[in-house]
Amino acid sequence: MKEKKVVSIEDRIPKLKQARKKKANRRLIFYLSVFFVLISIVVYLQSPLSQVNNIEINGNQYINNQEIQSLSGLSTDDNFWSVDTDEVVDKISGHPVVEKVEVDKQFPTTIQVTVQEFARVGYVKKDDSFYPVLENGNSLIDNKMKTAKGDAPLLNGFDKETYLQEMTKELQRLPSNIVDLISEITWVPTEENPYRIALYMNDGYEVEGSIRNFSNKMKSYPSIVAQLEPGSEGIIHIGVGAYFESYQEQEEKKEAESEEGEQDEAEG
């Protein structure tokens, strides 16, 4: 039977001291590392390295970068980590042209602002100048142009803001392929129908209708035109019922009404 080796306490003490020393050294290194990390963070936060170095603005067409940055309150003097993105979004969203805003922090020092503006649905003419009209009915009087671009209908005669806003809403609901066919829309109200409008189309036809339910009724325009003889000229009515009236028929109708009026006067 083998004898067990007995280690005396005197032999174990140096090993215990060495183990405790290593443990104490590791603990000291850990605390020093944490200390230096904290010091580095404090120094970084107080240094220019933590400041916003670049403000990127994307998606804007009608509002310039300087105006958006002014609205946002952002500055290259701001601390990158103290920027409240939700607060920046709220500030920019207050602009009547802005529909949606996204603000992202991109480490280490970039703030990216992405703006989505309301869509442009037409142009209005005032004092020999043209101004874009957005889908929310706002006219951009700061974006004066000598000529309309031709990428949206020209809106004529809309002297009352309420009717202009209703018209822009209807245009927004209308498919873009049909909007592209419209050259001009003129508001021609009557006592019987204050919503009456006349359209001049890029394919040469005229359309008479109403602002109310315009987007739904105008959707039938392509199918109506497809049934007409090539080269025919006239007015497409999209009121109570959709039908085509040639210029010749319209002229004959006016002549008949005029003759009836003259006969009534003679008999009277």
JOVENVEN-V526177 format. One line per field, one symbol per residue. ss: DSSP state (@ for helix, = for strand, . for the rest). psi: psi as a letter, one per 30 degrees, with the letter a starting at -180 (. if undefined). burial: 1 if it has 9 or more other C-alpha atoms within 8 Angstrom, else 0. A space follows every 50 residues. Layout:
# JOVENVEN-V526177
ss = ???
psi = ???
burial = ???
This chain:
# JOVENVEN-V526177
ss = ........@@@@@@@@@@@@@@@@@@@@@@@@@@@@@@@@@@@@@@.@@@ =..=====......@@@@@@@@......=@@@..@@@@@@@@@....=== ======...========..=======..======....=.....=..... ..====....@@@@@@@@@@@@@..@@@@..======........===== =....=====...@@@@@..@@@@@@.......=====...=====@@@@ @@@@@@@@@@@@@@@@@.
psi = kkkkkkkleeffeeeeeeeeeeeeeeeeeeeeeeeeeeeeeeeefflffg lkfkjkklfkeekleeeeeeefgklffkkeffkjeeeeeeeeffkffkek kkkkkjkfgkkkkjkjlkkkfaklkkhglkkkklfgfkkiffikkekkfg gllkjkgifkeeeeeeeeeeeefkkefeeffkekkkjilleejfgklkkk lfgfllkkalekgeeeefffeeeeefflkkfkkakjkhcekklkjleeee eeeeeeeeeeeeeeeee.
burial = 00000000000100000000000000000000000000000001100001 11001010010000000110010101011100001001101110001110 10101000111111111101111110001111111011110001000100 01111101000011111111110100011111111111100000111111 10001111111001101110000100000000011111100000111001 000000000000000000
